[in-house]
Amino acid sequence: MWGLILYALGVAVTLNAQIGYAPWEVFHVGLSKTIGVSIGAASIMVGVIIIIATTLLGEKLGIGTILNMILIGVFLDIILILEIIPLASNFLFGVIMLTIGLLIIALGSYFYIGSAFGTGPRDSLMVALTRKTKLPIGLCRGLTEFLAVLSGWKLGGMVGAGTIISVFLIGFFVQMVFKIFKFDATKIQHETLGQTYKIHFRNKKEQLHVEKISEDQ
């Protein structure tokens, strides 16, 4: 949950930098304008589509994947409505805010992927591409961000200097944070939805059943 909050916070900071949206936000904002929904709602819709794609690529769904898909969009809308993040007043301040926002996003990615409850939709795509192509995880992240920019720009999302900075920095920050924490996302064995049910619900139900039988006896 901490990772999801950090991620949403990082996205809000990059939006308020006002020098061009980060790649996925270009797409989310473009989609929100096109179909008339909030940015958070657009984020959730995109998450659903990506989950379907990554499932076809062989990635397993976990409860963390579902929570990521829903809660980042919800948290983002709340942060934007509360207006707790200042707007950049000039280009230099905007660059600083954008850089901080991208670093927060990378930290958020580390925390929720490290929980091993399933990666978020966009990170599932990053990990799936890394497994399939054997390319560095930072490069795979950068490629997906670039494609998101192109699609979002076509839909009317704002592209600016910050967008170009984001395309090059997000992959670097993700790889840097993972390296600092000695974290290899491809080696994490995520708990699937089926395993979560078995470990935390079915086993508990069976335990309660056994305890009830013991009490009756």
C-alpha positions as CSV (number, residue, x, y, z in Angstrom):
1,M,0.0,0.0,0.0
2,W,2.9,2.3,0.8
3,G,4.3,1.7,-2.7
4,L,1.0,2.5,-4.3
5,I,0.7,5.8,-2.4
6,L,4.2,6.7,-3.4
7,Y,3.5,5.9,-7.0
8,A,0.4,8.1,-7.1
9,L,2.2,10.9,-5.3
10,G,5.1,10.7,-7.9
11,V,2.6,10.9,-10.7
12,A,0.9,13.9,-9.2
13,V,4.2,15.7,-8.8
14,T,5.1,15.1,-12.5
15,L,1.7,16.4,-13.6
16,N,2.1,19.6,-11.5
17,A,5.6,20.2,-12.9
18,Q,3.8,21.6,-15.9
19,I,6.6,21.1,-18.4
20,G,5.1,18.1,-20.2
21,Y,3.5,15.0,-18.7
22,A,5.4,11.8,-18.0
23,P,4.9,9.1,-20.7
24,W,2.0,7.2,-19.2
25,E,0.3,10.4,-18.0
26,V,0.4,11.7,-21.6
27,F,-1.6,8.6,-22.5
28,H,-3.9,8.8,-19.5
29,V,-4.6,12.5,-19.9
30,G,-5.1,12.0,-23.6
31,L,-7.5,9.2,-23.0
32,S,-9.4,11.1,-20.3
33,K,-9.9,14.0,-22.7
34,T,-11.0,11.7,-25.5
35,I,-13.6,9.8,-23.5
36,G,-14.5,12.3,-20.8
37,V,-13.4,10.6,-17.6
38,S,-11.0,11.6,-14.8
39,I,-7.3,10.9,-15.1
40,G,-7.5,8.3,-12.4
41,A,-10.4,6.5,-14.1
42,A,-8.4,6.5,-17.4
43,S,-5.5,5.0,-15.5
44,I,-7.7,2.2,-14.2
45,M,-9.0,1.5,-17.7
46,V,-5.5,1.3,-19.2
47,G,-4.5,-1.0,-16.3
48,V,-7.2,-3.5,-17.2
49,I,-6.1,-3.6,-20.8
50,I,-2.4,-4.1,-19.8
51,I,-3.3,-6.8,-17.3
52,I,-5.0,-8.8,-20.2
53,A,-1.9,-8.3,-22.3
54,T,0.6,-9.4,-19.6
55,T,-1.5,-12.4,-18.8
56,L,-1.2,-13.5,-22.4
57,L,2.6,-13.0,-22.1
58,G,2.6,-15.4,-19.2
59,E,2.7,-13.2,-16.1
60,K,0.6,-14.3,-13.1
61,L,-1.9,-12.0,-11.5
62,G,-1.7,-11.3,-7.8
63,I,-3.8,-9.3,-5.4
64,G,-1.2,-6.6,-5.7
65,T,-1.8,-6.3,-9.4
66,I,-5.5,-5.7,-8.8
67,L,-4.9,-3.2,-6.0
68,N,-2.3,-1.4,-8.2
69,M,-4.8,-1.2,-11.1
70,I,-7.5,0.3,-8.9
71,L,-5.9,2.3,-6.1
72,I,-3.2,4.2,-7.9
73,G,-6.0,5.9,-10.0
74,V,-8.0,6.5,-6.8
75,F,-5.1,7.9,-4.8
76,L,-4.1,10.1,-7.8
77,D,-7.6,11.6,-8.1
78,I,-7.6,12.3,-4.3
79,I,-4.2,13.9,-4.3
80,L,-5.2,16.1,-7.3
81,I,-8.5,17.1,-5.7
82,L,-6.8,18.0,-2.4
83,E,-4.3,20.2,-4.3
84,I,-1.5,19.4,-1.8
85,I,1.2,19.4,-4.5
86,P,2.2,23.0,-5.6
87,L,2.3,24.0,-9.3
88,A,5.6,24.8,-10.8
89,S,6.0,28.5,-11.3
90,N,8.9,28.3,-13.8
91,F,10.7,25.9,-16.0
92,L,13.6,25.2,-13.6
93,F,11.3,24.5,-10.7
94,G,9.3,22.3,-13.1
95,V,12.4,20.2,-14.0
96,I,13.2,19.8,-10.3
97,M,9.6,18.7,-9.6
98,L,9.6,16.3,-12.5
99,T,12.9,14.7,-11.4
100,I,11.7,14.3,-7.9
101,G,8.4,12.8,-9.1
102,L,10.1,10.3,-11.3
103,L,12.3,9.2,-8.4
104,I,9.3,8.8,-6.2
105,I,7.6,6.7,-8.9
106,A,10.8,4.5,-9.0
107,L,10.7,4.1,-5.2
108,G,7.0,3.2,-5.3
109,S,7.7,0.6,-7.9
110,Y,10.4,-1.0,-5.7
111,F,8.2,-1.2,-2.6
112,Y,5.1,-2.7,-4.2
113,I,7.0,-5.1,-6.5
114,G,9.1,-6.1,-3.5
115,S,5.9,-7.1,-1.6
116,A,5.7,-10.1,-3.9
117,F,1.9,-9.8,-4.2
118,G,2.1,-9.3,-7.9
119,T,3.5,-6.4,-9.9
120,G,1.3,-3.6,-11.2
121,P,-0.1,-3.7,-14.7
122,R,2.6,-1.4,-16.2
123,D,5.4,-3.1,-14.3
124,S,4.1,-6.5,-15.2
125,L,4.5,-5.4,-18.8
126,M,8.1,-4.2,-18.0
127,V,9.0,-7.5,-16.3
128,A,7.2,-9.6,-19.0
129,L,9.2,-7.9,-21.8
130,T,12.4,-8.3,-19.8
131,R,11.8,-12.0,-19.5
132,K,10.9,-12.4,-23.1
133,T,13.6,-10.2,-24.7
134,K,16.4,-10.6,-22.1
135,L,17.0,-6.9,-22.5
136,P,17.9,-4.7,-19.4
137,I,14.8,-3.9,-17.3
138,G,15.5,-0.1,-17.6
139,L,15.5,-0.4,-21.4
140,C,12.3,-2.3,-21.5
141,R,10.7,0.3,-19.2
142,G,12.0,3.1,-21.5
143,L,10.5,1.4,-24.6
144,T,7.1,1.0,-23.1
145,E,7.1,4.7,-21.9
146,F,8.0,5.8,-25.4
147,L,5.1,3.9,-27.0
148,A,2.8,5.4,-24.3
149,V,3.9,8.9,-25.3
150,L,3.2,8.3,-29.0
151,S,-0.2,7.0,-28.3
152,G,-1.1,9.7,-25.8
153,W,0.1,12.5,-28.1
154,K,-2.2,11.2,-30.8
155,L,-5.1,11.4,-28.3
156,G,-4.2,15.0,-27.3
157,G,-2.1,14.5,-24.2
158,M,0.4,17.2,-23.4
159,V,3.9,16.5,-24.7
160,G,6.7,18.8,-23.7
161,A,10.3,19.0,-22.5
162,G,9.3,17.1,-19.4
163,T,8.0,14.2,-21.5
164,I,11.4,13.8,-23.2
165,I,13.2,14.0,-19.9
166,S,10.8,11.4,-18.4
167,V,11.4,8.9,-21.3
168,F,15.1,8.9,-20.6
169,L,15.1,9.2,-16.8
170,I,12.3,6.8,-15.7
171,G,14.2,3.7,-16.9
172,F,17.4,5.0,-15.4
173,F,15.8,5.8,-12.0
174,V,14.1,2.4,-11.9
175,Q,17.3,0.6,-12.6
176,M,19.2,2.8,-10.2
177,V,16.8,2.3,-7.3
178,F,16.7,-1.5,-7.9
179,K,20.5,-1.6,-8.0
180,I,20.8,0.4,-4.8
181,F,18.5,-2.0,-3.0
182,K,20.1,-5.0,-4.7
183,F,16.7,-5.9,-6.1
184,D,16.1,-8.1,-9.2
185,A,12.5,-7.8,-10.2
186,T,12.6,-10.8,-12.5
187,K,13.6,-13.2,-9.6
188,I,10.7,-12.3,-7.4
189,Q,8.3,-15.2,-7.0
190,H,5.0,-13.3,-6.8
191,E,2.1,-14.8,-4.9
192,T,-0.8,-15.4,-7.3
193,L,-4.5,-14.8,-6.6
194,G,-4.9,-18.6,-6.2
195,Q,-2.1,-18.9,-3.7
196,T,-3.3,-15.9,-1.7
197,Y,-6.7,-17.5,-1.4
198,K,-5.2,-20.9,-0.4
199,I,-2.7,-19.4,2.1
200,H,-4.8,-16.7,3.7
201,F,-8.4,-17.8,3.3
202,R,-8.8,-21.5,2.6
203,N,-6.2,-22.6,5.2
204,K,-7.8,-20.3,7.7
205,K,-11.2,-21.7,7.0
206,E,-9.9,-25.2,7.4
207,Q,-8.2,-24.3,10.7
208,L,-11.4,-22.8,12.0
209,H,-13.3,-25.9,11.0
210,V,-10.8,-28.2,12.8
211,E,-11.0,-25.9,15.9
212,K,-14.8,-26.1,15.9
213,I,-14.7,-29.9,15.7
214,S,-12.3,-30.0,18.6
215,E,-14.6,-27.8,20.7
216,D,-17.6,-29.9,19.9
217,Q,-15.7,-33.0,21.0
